[in-house]
Amino acid sequence: MNVDYRVGDIVQMKKTHPCGSDRWEVLRTGVDFRIRCMGCGRVVLLPRPKFLKGVRKKQAAADSPEEV
């Protein structure tokens, strides 16, 4: 299953963060993914393969940018 992830997406990871939350906001995509914990606000940088392996599901999609 190939899912596109965009900045602003909310994803659920397989492992929970030490604060107890498993929901993360995508801050940056590319070779690495920068994600922010929705529970405590901690920011983590993960390599793309580790991020894709750890994602359980995409919970909320970011609004698509409006074309001008």
N, C-alpha and C positions, 0 to 999 in steps of 0.2 A: 504494500500500500504506500503510494507516494503522495504525501501531503505537503503543500506549500505553507511555510510559516512566515508570517510578516511581523514587523515591529508592532507591538500593541496586543498581539494575540495572548490569550491566557491558556496555558497548557497544564495538564495534570501529569506529574512524573510518577514513575513506579515506586521510587523510594521517597519517604518523607524526610523533610528537613529536620534537624534537631529541635526546632521550635514547634514541630508538630504539623506544619502545613505541607501539603503536597501540590499546591497551586503556585504557578510561576508566571510572570509576565515577561514576554520576549522584548528585550531592549535593542538587540542587534542581531543580524543574521549575516551569514557568509561562511567563511572557512571555520570561524568560531561563532558560538552563540553566547550572547550576554543575556542572562536572565535574572529577574528580581523576585525574591520570595514574597508572596502576598501576605504572609503572616508577620514577618519581622522586618522586611525591607532589605535583607542582605542581598548583595549582588554577586553573582558567580559567573565566571567565564568557562565555558565547556567547548571542547573540540566538537565539530559537527557529528562525527560517528558516535561519540559518547552521548550527545544530546539526543540524536535520533533513536538510539537504542534504549534510552531511559524514558522516553515519552510514552505515556499510556494513552492519552487522548487530548484532542484540542477541544477545550470547553467553550471558549468564546473567541470569535474572530474580531479583529480590528476593523473599524469602519474603513471602507475603501476611500481613497482620496478623491475628492471631487475634481473633475476636469474643468479647467477655466478656458 
